[in-house]
Amino acid sequence: MAASQAARKPALHEYDGAGDYDPDNYNFHIGAPHQKELLECSKIIESATLSLAKAPVDFRTSAFQYGREQGAEPVLSALAGFLSQEYQRPVDPENLMITAGASMAFTLVCTEFFCKYPGGGTPVVFVEHPTYFLVMNIAQDFGFHVEPIPTHVNGEIDFGQWAAVAGKIQHTTSPTSRPFKSMVYLVPTFRNPTGVTLTEETANKIHNFCVEQNLLIHCDDVYNILYYGEKPPVKLFPVGESNVISAGTFSKLLGPGLRVGWVEAPKEIISKLGSK
């Protein structure tokens, strides 16, 4: 073995050797937690592991068993309590589902509500411009036509212009095909990459228009709990509505390596996503 190979440092994560991750500096380009925060995450996981070791046998063994489709009931109850406190409104465990992160949630929505209906023509997803780049990649991989939502210079959605564009796009749906005409993907709070938060007025206009047009709203609510200074509105869209899905993740709160997130949605949507 050559000396250079023997001295090679093993790649430990996505940004090893990429040149844009420096544990001595904060880098806002990649959206990854700093090494200091990840160290705190490791301490939390250590405490959780010790707690599991002291739990009853059923709890200890179930942690390593194939999971329940929606998620283990004690986990859902704990998550509901956490979200109820953070959102300052009741969250029902039956409206929650555990995922492997927000990207998995978006993938499930694409497959369950659009891609399983091949006779419906090319599905359309409306996205803010600019938006989270990986979502566009996922949508295009699933055969979606990605349509940008016009925005003002300050980053706020130009609702009037978007409604005019959305109204002209041909959607194919019927009782035997897709349950929704199209999907609207939004990061309502602290949108990646601009940091813009929708106003409640614009959110209400979007919601009312989507109800009228039978469009599914997929909210990437991964930043709602992360803020500095004045607390933002944690939920701009009514999750109890049949056309609103909220996806959250612990990737931003603890660490992306955990691969743990959740979906909050009406029971009928949770049931369909769980079946996948």
C-alpha positions in Angstrom: 0.0 0.0 0.0 1.4 3.4 -1.0 2.2 5.8 1.8 -0.4 8.3 0.5 -3.1 5.6 0.7 -2.1 4.6 4.2 -2.3 8.2 5.4 -5.6 8.9 3.7 -8.3 10.1 6.1 -11.5 8.1 5.8 -14.5 10.1 4.5 -16.9 10.4 7.4 -19.7 12.7 6.0 -21.0 14.4 2.9 -18.7 17.4 3.2 -15.4 15.6 3.9 -13.0 16.8 1.2 -15.6 18.9 -0.5 -13.7 22.1 0.4 -16.8 23.9 1.7 -17.0 22.5 5.2 -14.7 24.0 7.9 -15.4 23.0 11.5 -13.6 26.3 12.6 -16.1 28.5 10.7 -19.8 28.7 10.1 -20.7 28.1 6.5 -24.3 29.1 5.5 -23.9 27.9 2.0 -24.3 24.2 2.7 -27.0 24.4 5.4 -25.2 21.9 7.6 -24.9 22.2 11.4 -21.6 23.3 12.9 -19.4 20.8 14.6 -20.0 22.4 18.0 -23.8 21.8 17.6 -23.3 18.3 16.4 -21.2 17.6 19.5 -24.2 18.6 21.6 -26.4 16.3 19.5 -24.1 13.4 20.4 -24.6 14.1 24.1 -28.4 14.0 23.6 -28.2 10.7 21.8 -26.0 9.3 24.6 -28.6 10.3 27.1 -31.4 8.8 25.0 -29.4 5.5 24.6 -28.9 5.3 28.4 -32.6 6.0 29.0 -33.5 3.2 26.5 -31.2 0.8 28.3 -33.2 1.3 31.5 -36.6 1.0 29.8 -38.8 -2.1 30.0 -37.9 -5.0 27.8 -40.7 -4.3 25.3 -39.4 -0.8 24.7 -35.8 -1.9 24.4 -36.5 -4.6 21.8 -39.1 -2.7 19.8 -36.5 0.0 19.1 -34.7 -2.5 16.9 -37.8 -4.1 15.3 -39.4 -3.2 12.0 -41.3 0.0 12.7 -45.0 0.7 12.6 -46.1 2.4 9.4 -47.1 5.6 11.1 -44.5 5.4 13.9 -44.4 4.0 17.4 -47.2 5.4 19.5 -45.0 6.6 22.4 -42.8 8.4 19.8 -45.8 10.1 18.2 -47.1 11.1 21.6 -43.8 12.6 22.6 -43.5 14.4 19.3 -47.0 15.8 19.6 -46.2 17.1 23.0 -43.0 18.8 21.7 -44.8 20.3 18.7 -47.8 21.5 20.8 -45.4 23.4 23.1 -43.4 24.9 20.2 -46.4 25.7 18.0 -48.5 26.8 21.0 -51.5 24.9 19.7 -52.7 21.3 20.3 -51.1 18.7 17.9 -52.9 15.3 17.8 -50.6 12.2 17.5 -53.0 10.7 15.0 -52.2 13.6 12.6 -48.5 12.7 12.7 -46.3 10.3 10.9 -42.5 9.6 11.4 -40.3 9.9 8.3 -36.6 9.7 7.5 -36.6 13.4 6.9 -38.3 16.1 4.9 -37.0 14.8 1.6 -38.6 11.4 2.2 -41.9 13.2 3.1 -41.8 15.0 -0.3 -41.0 11.8 -2.1 -44.0 10.0 -0.5 -46.3 12.8 -1.5 -45.1 12.7 -5.1 -45.6 8.9 -5.4 -48.9 8.6 -3.5 -50.9 11.6 -4.8 -49.4 12.0 -8.3 -47.1 9.4 -9.8 -49.3 6.4 -9.1 -51.8 7.8 -11.6 -50.0 7.4 -15.0 -53.1 8.4 -16.9 -53.2 11.9 -15.5 -50.6 13.4 -17.8 -47.5 15.2 -16.7 -47.9 16.3 -13.0 -47.1 20.0 -12.2 -45.5 21.3 -9.1 -45.3 25.1 -8.4 -42.2 26.2 -6.5 -41.1 29.6 -5.1 -38.3 31.2 -7.1 -35.7 30.6 -5.9 -36.3 27.6 -3.7 -34.6 24.5 -2.2 -32.7 23.1 -5.1 -33.0 19.4 -4.1 -36.8 19.5 -4.2 -36.6 20.5 -7.9 -34.3 17.6 -8.6 -36.6 15.1 -6.8 -39.7 16.5 -8.6 -38.0 16.3 -12.0 -36.8 12.7 -11.3 -40.5 11.8 -10.7 -41.5 13.4 -14.0 -43.0 16.6 -12.7 -43.0 19.8 -14.7 -41.6 22.4 -12.3 -43.3 25.8 -12.6 -41.7 28.7 -10.8 -43.9 31.0 -8.7 -43.3 34.7 -9.6 -41.9 36.8 -6.7 -41.3 40.4 -6.0 -37.8 41.9 -5.5 -38.2 41.5 -1.7 -38.9 37.8 -2.1 -42.6 38.0 -1.4 -44.8 35.9 -3.7 -46.5 37.9 -6.5 -49.9 36.2 -5.9 -51.8 38.0 -8.6 -49.3 37.0 -11.3 -49.0 33.5 -10.0 -52.7 32.9 -9.9 -53.0 34.1 -13.5 -50.3 31.6 -14.6 -51.6 28.8 -12.5 -55.1 29.3 -13.9 -53.9 28.9 -17.4 -52.0 25.6 -16.9 -54.0 22.6 -18.0 -54.5 20.1 -15.2 -55.8 16.6 -15.8 -57.8 15.0 -12.9 -60.9 13.0 -12.4 -62.6 11.0 -9.6 -60.6 8.0 -10.9 -57.3 9.7 -11.3 -55.2 12.1 -9.2 -57.0 13.4 -6.1 -55.3 16.8 -6.7 -54.7 18.8 -9.9 -51.2 19.9 -9.0 -48.9 20.5 -6.0 -47.7 23.8 -4.6 -44.3 23.4 -2.7 -43.6 26.2 -0.2 -41.1 27.0 2.5 -43.5 29.4 4.3 -41.1 30.4 7.1 -37.5 31.4 6.5 -37.5 30.1 2.9 -34.3 28.5 1.7 -32.2 30.2 0.3 -33.6 33.7 0.8 -34.8 33.6 4.4 -38.1 35.2 3.4 -41.2 34.5 5.5 -44.6 34.7 3.8 -47.1 37.3 5.1 -50.3 35.9 6.6 -52.2 37.9 4.0 -50.4 36.2 1.1 -50.7 32.8 2.8 -54.4 33.2 3.1 -54.8 34.1 -0.6 -52.7 31.1 -1.6 -54.7 28.8 0.6 -58.0 30.0 -0.6 -56.9 29.8 -4.3 -55.6 26.2 -3.8 -58.8 25.1 -2.2 -60.8 26.6 -5.1 -58.5 25.0 -7.7 -58.0 21.7 -5.8 -54.2 22.1 -5.5 -52.2 20.3 -2.8 -50.1 22.5 -0.6 -46.9 20.9 0.6 -45.2 23.0 3.3 -41.6 22.4 4.1 -41.8 23.5 7.7 -38.2 22.7 8.7 -37.2 26.2 10.0 -40.3 27.2 12.0 -38.8 26.5 15.4 -35.4 28.1 14.5 -35.3 31.8 14.8 -33.4 34.7 16.4 -35.2 37.7 17.9 -38.9 38.0 17.2 -40.8 34.7 16.9 -42.2 34.1 13.5 -45.7 32.7 12.8 -45.1 29.0 13.2 -48.0 27.8 11.0 -49.1 30.0 8.1 -51.3 27.3 6.6 -54.1 25.4 8.4 -52.8 21.8 8.7 -56.2 20.5 9.5 -57.4 21.2 6.0 -57.6 18.3 3.5 -55.2 19.9 1.0 -52.3 20.9 3.4 -49.3 18.8 4.4 -46.6 20.0 6.8 -43.2 18.3 6.7 -40.7 18.8 9.6 -37.3 17.3 10.5 -34.8 17.0 13.3 -32.1 17.5 10.7 -32.1 21.2 11.5 -32.8 20.9 15.2 -30.4 18.1 16.1 -28.4 16.6 13.2 -29.1 15.5 9.7 -27.3 12.1 10.3 -30.3 11.1 12.5 -32.6 10.9 9.5 -35.7 11.5 11.6 -38.5 13.8 10.5 -42.3 13.9 10.5 -45.4 14.8 8.6 -48.4 16.5 10.1 -51.6 16.2 8.0 -55.2 15.2 8.2 -55.8 11.6 9.2 -56.9 10.5 5.7 -53.6 11.8 4.2 -51.5 10.2 7.0 -53.2 6.9 6.3 -52.4 7.0 2.6 -48.8 8.0 3.2 -48.4 5.3 5.8 -49.6 2.7 3.3 -46.5 3.5 1.2 
